[in-house]
Amino acid sequence: MTLWDIPAKKSGLISGLDNTLLPAVTNRLLEMGLTDGQSVRCLRRSPMNGPVVVQIGDCVYTLEQSIADKVAVSSFS
């Protein structure tokens, strides 16, 4: 399961980043807090495959599908 798959208003735990991501993208995601074991909540899913809005700690981010599909998530509720 990936970050893109989390339904709106649900949370999950980051379980890893895809190793095919460019190093600059991986570094940016890590700076944003997308680290193993970090809780992430999907606040909103945009229509027509638009970006997903997620909350990590006190920060809110939007991620396009091409990036959100590369963030593995486990045990969402």
C-alpha positions in Angstrom: 0.0 0.0 0.0 1.2 3.5 -0.7 0.5 7.0 0.5 -1.7 7.5 -2.6 -3.9 4.6 -1.5 -4.9 6.1 1.9 -8.5 7.2 2.0 -9.4 10.7 3.1 -9.5 11.2 6.9 -7.4 8.1 7.5 -3.9 7.7 8.9 -1.0 5.3 8.4 2.6 4.8 9.2 5.4 5.4 6.6 7.2 2.1 6.0 9.7 3.3 3.4 10.5 5.2 0.2 10.9 3.6 -3.2 14.6 3.3 -4.1 13.9 4.4 -7.7 13.3 8.0 -6.6 15.9 10.5 -7.5 18.3 11.2 -4.6 17.2 14.9 -4.5 13.5 13.8 -4.2 14.3 11.3 -1.5 16.2 13.9 0.5 13.3 16.4 0.2 10.8 13.8 1.3 13.0 12.9 4.3 13.3 16.7 5.1 9.5 16.9 5.0 9.3 14.1 7.7 8.4 11.1 5.5 10.6 8.7 7.5 10.0 5.1 8.5 7.5 4.8 11.4 6.2 8.4 11.0 2.5 8.8 11.2 0.8 10.5 8.2 -2.8 11.5 7.8 -4.6 12.0 4.5 -6.6 15.2 4.9 -8.1 15.4 1.4 -8.0 13.7 -2.0 -8.4 16.1 -4.9 -10.8 15.2 -7.7 -9.6 13.8 -11.1 -6.3 12.4 -9.7 -5.2 15.7 -8.4 -2.7 16.0 -5.5 -3.4 14.3 -2.2 -3.2 16.6 0.9 -1.4 15.0 3.8 -0.5 16.0 7.4 2.8 15.0 9.0 3.1 16.4 12.5 2.0 20.0 12.4 2.8 20.4 8.7 0.5 20.0 5.7 1.8 19.0 2.2 0.3 18.2 -1.2 1.8 15.4 -3.2 1.2 14.4 -6.8 0.4 10.8 -7.5 3.8 10.1 -9.1 5.5 10.9 -5.7 2.8 9.6 -3.3 2.9 6.2 -5.1 6.5 5.9 -4.1 5.9 6.2 -0.4 5.0 2.9 1.2 2.5 3.0 4.0 1.4 0.3 6.5 -1.4 -0.2 9.0 -3.7 2.7 8.2 -6.8 3.3 10.2 
